[in-house]
């Protein structure tokens, strides 16, 4: 597994002037391909490749969520997703000392649950 640093852009939609702009998705650009990703402003995003696959790990400690997205190059949408929704689930799947784990180790551990 290799860590990469793709460009990340916000995809927005402009509503009529009285309602403003809505953030629709994040777009990751890597080697000329675009990948769609849900994300929030407090998400920490880590991106890895393994063969033809791209894995995106998002960690949001404020909301107690961790997500692992799996993409198959060059498909823009994830082929699989695994989500931990709260601290109890995070500790159950990653252990009580998960915050000391490297992002690569978290991604590898969660990959077991994608299949």
Secondary structure, 3 states (H helix, E strand, C coil): CEEECCEEEEEEEECCCCCCEEEEEEEEEECCEEEEECCCCCCEEEEEEECCEEEEEEEECCCCEEEEEEEECCCCCCCEEEEECCHHHHHHHHCCCHHHCCHHHHHHHHHCCCC
